[in-house]
Amino acid sequence: MVTNVNLIVGTTHNNAPINMSVKRAAVDLIKDGTYDQGLINKIEMCYRAYDPCLSCATHFLDGKFALKIDILNHNGELVDILQNF
């Protein structure tokens, strides 16, 4: 019988690098305010690189990774939302 466990969960351990990769992808992929729905696929790759379990654990029954992206301007104001659900 297990009485004490200390888990190091990949999602928690990799949270900072995931966030940095998502930010870098957004900066690299959004040019002059132009972006498209394909941005979702590229952002999803940032998650899968660090934590393949998160993307599988949070997908819908149709096999999509549920992802919502808030597009902010340089002042941090919301200008658009991309989502695949």
Secondary structure, DSSP 8 states (H G I E B T S, - for coil): ---------HHHHTHHHHHHHHHHHHHHH-BTTB--THHHHHHHHHHHHH-HHHHHHTB-TTS-B--EEEEE-TTS-EEEEEE--
